[in-house]
Amino acid sequence: MADGIGSGWRDVVGTTWRLLTFRATSTELVSLNRGHLFFGLLCTWIVGIGRYWDNPRVPILQRLGIGSVIYVFLLSLLLWLVLWPLRPKHCSYFRVLTFVTLVSPPAILYAIPVEHFFSIDTSNTINAWFLAIVATWRVALLFFFMRRAGELGWPTITVAALLPLTLIVVTLTVLNLERVVFNLMGGLRETDRTSADSSFGILFLLSSFSIILFVPIVLTYVTLAIVSWNDYRASRRLELERDQNEQ
């Protein structure tokens, strides 16, 4: 019994490691189960605690890691709603949620208390680089997941990945919350706003590009969704005709 449980956990950890290193197979991603989800939620919770453990200013839910757990459910819902009209092969909400939780470990970089070893200026720069590394890693994994599990083409994958990203950035910009979220995600300290000027310059560029690209991405996404829906209806019609002919 104990050997079976241990073997199961080794399989879960092994799949997670292969996913994080872009080596997970399509079969592994399609076979994600409740064990993977539990492990992913555990990682998300631990990483969430690590991100804010040395920052007493954040809300208590975030310091307890609960905010990070709630976040992955909402982010997964957004990704699934974007993917569903494109008719991916094996991207149910459960699989998307499990995937999102399993890619949380890289965020452990945020738990490194660089502020204890460097000046505020240097710490903010390091944290901004940590944010860039983790974000790039996760976006690349999202591309990998949609290709391996969803079996989508690269143009569709690119649009499906960029749409939620630009939507989030544009929404935060409209609500004037982009700096607050950037501070929280990157671990930047408000005690020295001028020391993060370079980081906020990067944020301004990201916001500008997102606003410019948002409309073309939405129009392309709608076109791809219509094409996918028409292809789905055509395939269903052929199946019905085939069944009627066989009868």
C-alpha positions as CSV (number, residue, x, y, z in Angstrom):
1,M,0.0,0.0,0.0
2,A,2.7,2.4,1.0
3,D,4.8,1.5,-2.0
4,G,1.8,2.2,-4.3
5,I,1.3,5.6,-2.7
6,G,5.0,6.4,-3.0
7,S,5.1,5.3,-6.6
8,G,2.1,7.4,-7.3
9,W,3.7,10.5,-5.9
10,R,6.9,9.8,-7.7
11,D,4.9,9.7,-10.9
12,V,3.2,13.0,-10.1
13,V,6.5,14.7,-9.3
14,G,8.1,13.2,-12.4
15,T,5.4,14.5,-14.6
16,T,5.6,17.9,-13.1
17,W,9.4,18.0,-13.6
18,R,9.1,16.9,-17.2
19,L,6.4,19.5,-17.8
20,L,8.5,22.3,-16.3
21,T,11.4,21.2,-18.6
22,F,9.2,20.9,-21.7
23,R,9.6,17.1,-21.9
24,A,6.1,16.0,-20.9
25,T,4.4,13.8,-23.5
26,S,0.9,14.3,-24.9
27,T,-0.1,11.1,-23.1
28,E,1.1,12.5,-19.8
29,L,-0.7,15.8,-20.2
30,V,-4.0,14.1,-21.3
31,S,-3.7,11.8,-18.3
32,L,-3.4,14.5,-15.6
33,N,-5.5,13.4,-12.6
34,R,-6.6,14.5,-9.2
35,G,-3.2,13.6,-7.7
36,H,-1.5,16.1,-10.1
37,L,-4.1,18.7,-9.2
38,F,-3.6,18.2,-5.4
39,F,0.2,18.4,-5.8
40,G,-0.1,21.5,-8.0
41,L,-2.4,23.2,-5.5
42,L,0.1,22.4,-2.7
43,C,2.9,23.9,-4.8
44,T,0.8,27.0,-5.5
45,W,0.0,27.4,-1.8
46,I,3.7,27.1,-0.7
47,V,4.8,29.4,-3.4
48,G,2.1,31.9,-2.5
49,I,3.3,31.9,1.1
50,G,6.9,32.3,0.0
51,R,6.1,35.2,-2.2
52,Y,4.8,37.4,0.6
53,W,6.4,35.9,3.7
54,D,8.6,39.0,4.3
55,N,6.1,41.7,3.3
56,P,3.7,42.6,6.1
57,R,1.9,45.1,4.0
58,V,0.0,42.7,1.9
59,P,-3.5,41.3,2.9
60,I,-3.5,38.4,5.2
61,L,-5.1,36.1,2.6
62,Q,-2.0,36.6,0.4
63,R,0.4,36.1,3.2
64,L,-1.3,32.8,4.0
65,G,-1.0,31.7,0.3
66,I,-4.8,31.5,-0.1
67,G,-4.9,34.4,-2.5
68,S,-2.6,32.5,-4.9
69,V,-4.8,29.4,-4.7
70,I,-7.9,31.5,-5.6
71,Y,-6.0,33.2,-8.4
72,V,-5.1,29.9,-10.2
73,F,-8.8,29.0,-10.3
74,L,-9.8,32.3,-11.8
75,L,-6.8,32.4,-14.3
76,S,-7.6,28.8,-15.4
77,L,-11.2,29.7,-16.0
78,L,-10.1,32.7,-18.2
79,L,-7.7,30.5,-20.2
80,W,-10.3,27.8,-20.6
81,L,-13.0,30.2,-21.8
82,V,-10.5,31.6,-24.3
83,L,-9.5,28.1,-25.5
84,W,-13.0,26.5,-25.7
85,P,-14.2,28.3,-28.9
86,L,-11.0,27.2,-30.6
87,R,-11.9,23.5,-30.1
88,P,-8.7,22.2,-28.6
89,K,-8.4,18.4,-28.4
90,H,-7.9,17.7,-24.7
91,C,-8.2,21.1,-22.9
92,S,-11.0,20.6,-20.4
93,Y,-11.2,23.1,-17.4
94,F,-9.8,20.4,-15.1
95,R,-6.7,19.9,-17.3
96,V,-6.2,23.6,-17.7
97,L,-6.5,24.1,-14.0
98,T,-4.1,21.3,-13.2
99,F,-1.6,22.6,-15.7
100,V,-1.7,26.1,-14.2
101,T,-1.1,24.8,-10.7
102,L,1.8,22.6,-11.9
103,V,3.6,25.5,-13.4
104,S,3.6,27.4,-10.1
105,P,7.0,26.2,-8.7
106,P,9.2,28.6,-10.7
107,A,7.6,31.4,-8.7
108,I,9.6,30.2,-5.7
109,L,12.2,32.8,-7.0
110,Y,10.0,35.5,-5.5
111,A,10.6,34.0,-2.0
112,I,14.3,34.9,-2.1
113,P,14.7,37.8,0.3
114,V,17.0,39.9,-1.9
115,E,16.1,43.0,0.0
116,H,18.1,41.6,3.0
117,F,21.3,41.5,0.9
118,F,21.1,44.4,-1.5
119,S,20.0,48.0,-1.6
120,I,16.4,48.8,-2.5
121,D,17.5,49.9,-6.0
122,T,19.3,46.7,-6.7
123,S,16.6,44.5,-5.1
124,N,13.9,46.0,-7.3
125,T,16.0,45.3,-10.4
126,I,16.6,41.7,-9.3
127,N,12.9,41.2,-8.5
128,A,11.9,42.6,-11.9
129,W,14.3,40.1,-13.5
130,F,12.8,37.3,-11.4
131,L,9.3,38.4,-12.6
132,A,10.5,38.5,-16.3
133,I,12.0,35.0,-16.0
134,V,9.0,33.4,-14.3
135,A,6.5,35.1,-16.7
136,T,8.5,34.1,-19.8
137,W,8.9,30.5,-18.5
138,R,5.2,30.2,-17.8
139,V,4.1,31.7,-21.2
140,A,6.4,29.3,-23.0
141,L,4.9,26.4,-21.0
142,L,1.4,27.6,-22.0
143,F,2.5,27.4,-25.7
144,F,3.9,23.9,-25.0
145,F,0.6,22.8,-23.3
146,M,-1.6,24.0,-26.0
147,R,0.5,22.3,-28.6
148,R,0.9,19.0,-26.9
149,A,-2.5,18.7,-25.2
150,G,-4.7,20.9,-27.4
151,E,-3.0,19.9,-30.7
152,L,-3.6,23.4,-32.0
153,G,-1.6,25.0,-34.8
154,W,1.0,27.6,-34.0
155,P,-1.0,30.7,-35.3
156,T,-3.9,29.7,-33.2
157,I,-1.7,29.0,-30.2
158,T,-0.1,32.4,-30.5
159,V,-3.4,34.2,-30.6
160,A,-4.9,32.1,-27.8
161,A,-1.9,32.9,-25.6
162,L,-1.7,36.6,-26.3
163,L,-5.4,37.3,-25.9
164,P,-5.7,36.7,-22.1
165,L,-2.3,38.3,-21.5
166,T,-3.2,41.5,-23.4
167,L,-6.7,41.5,-21.9
168,I,-5.3,41.4,-18.4
169,V,-2.8,44.2,-19.1
170,V,-5.3,46.4,-20.8
171,T,-7.9,45.9,-18.1
172,L,-5.3,46.8,-15.4
173,T,-4.2,49.8,-17.4
174,V,-7.8,51.0,-17.7
175,L,-8.4,50.6,-14.0
176,N,-5.0,52.2,-13.3
177,L,-3.9,49.2,-11.3
178,E,-1.0,48.0,-13.4
179,R,1.7,49.5,-11.1
180,V,0.1,48.0,-8.0
181,V,-0.1,44.5,-9.5
182,F,3.4,44.9,-10.9
183,N,4.7,45.7,-7.4
184,L,2.9,42.7,-5.9
185,M,4.0,40.3,-8.5
186,G,7.6,41.5,-8.7
187,G,8.0,42.1,-5.0
188,L,9.0,45.7,-5.6
189,R,9.0,48.0,-2.5
190,E,6.9,51.2,-2.4
191,T,9.5,52.7,0.0
192,D,11.6,53.9,-2.9
193,R,9.5,54.4,-6.0
194,T,12.3,56.2,-7.9
195,S,14.6,53.2,-7.6
196,A,12.1,51.2,-9.8
197,D,11.9,53.7,-12.6
198,S,13.5,51.3,-15.1
199,S,11.1,48.5,-14.1
200,F,8.1,50.8,-14.6
201,G,9.5,51.9,-17.9
202,I,9.3,48.2,-19.0
203,L,5.8,48.1,-17.6
204,F,4.8,51.2,-19.6
205,L,6.1,49.5,-22.8
206,L,4.2,46.3,-22.1
207,S,1.0,48.3,-21.5
208,S,1.5,50.3,-24.7
209,F,2.1,47.2,-26.8
210,S,-0.9,45.4,-25.2
211,I,-3.2,48.3,-26.0
212,I,-1.9,48.5,-29.6
213,L,-2.2,44.7,-30.2
214,F,-5.5,44.1,-28.4
215,V,-7.9,44.9,-31.1
216,P,-6.0,43.0,-33.9
217,I,-5.7,40.0,-31.6
218,V,-9.4,40.1,-30.7
219,L,-10.4,40.3,-34.4
220,T,-8.0,37.4,-35.3
221,Y,-9.3,35.4,-32.4
222,V,-12.9,35.8,-33.4
223,T,-12.0,34.8,-37.0
224,L,-10.2,31.7,-35.7
225,A,-13.1,30.8,-33.5
226,I,-15.6,31.1,-36.3
227,V,-13.4,28.9,-38.6
228,S,-13.1,26.3,-35.8
229,W,-16.8,26.3,-35.2
230,N,-17.6,25.8,-38.9
231,D,-15.0,23.0,-39.1
232,Y,-16.6,21.4,-36.1
233,R,-20.1,21.6,-37.6
234,A,-18.8,20.3,-40.9
235,S,-17.1,17.3,-39.3
236,R,-20.3,16.5,-37.2
237,R,-22.4,16.7,-40.4
238,L,-20.1,14.2,-42.1
239,E,-20.2,11.9,-39.2
240,L,-24.1,12.0,-39.2
241,E,-24.2,11.3,-42.9
242,R,-21.7,8.4,-42.5
243,D,-23.8,6.9,-39.8
244,Q,-27.0,7.2,-41.8
245,N,-25.4,5.6,-44.8
246,E,-24.2,2.7,-42.7
247,Q,-27.7,2.2,-41.4
